[in-house]
Amino acid sequence: MQTEFEFELPRGYVDQNGEIHKKGVMRLASAADEILPLRDPKVQQNPGYLTIILLSRVITKLGTLRAINTRVIEGLFTMDLAYLQDMYQRINMSEMPHYQFTCPHCGQQVEVPLDFLLG
């Protein structure tokens, strides 16, 4: 299973020295990545800040930067932020789990998506 995904930002992050960082790596999110930021006071005051914290947790590399933190994500151009939000959604929500079972009537193997949202 692939857990890390390379990307290239449309514009790139410009650091304090004027260097542009475009290529990076994003990993799959864990449950903690989505739950722990909800305790952050900034997220409680402004739910939109959740995206900033989430991306700072799952982006493991961006150019030659030593660390990715909320300051880096806050400094992205809007187009790059939108690109990363889309990528986050695609890699974390793309594959719905499936359950394989045998039909009791015809004996054929059937694969059914697991839908956790019942109702």
CORMO-V955145 format. One line per field, one symbol per residue. ss: DSSP state (A for helix, B for strand, O for the rest). psi: psi as a letter, one per 20 degrees, with the letter a starting at -180 (. if undefined). burial: 1 if it has 9 or more other ideal C-beta (glycine too) atoms within 8 Angstrom, else 0. A space follows every 50 residues. Layout:
ss->???
psi->???
burial->???
This chain:
ss->OOOBBBBBBBBBBBOOOOOBBBBBBBBOOOAAAAAAAAAOAAAAAOAAAA AAAAAAAABBBBOOOOOOOAAAAAOOOAAAAAAAAAAAAAAAAOOOOBBB BBOOOOOOBBBBBOOOOOO
psi->ppiqpqroqggqpoaijjppohpapprqqrghhhghiiiphhhhhnhhig gggghhhioiqocjqhqpahgghhiqqgghggghgggggghijhopqqpp rppigijqpppppooinq.
burial->00011010100110000000111111101000110011010010000011 11111111110110100100011001000110111011001000000000 0010000000000000000
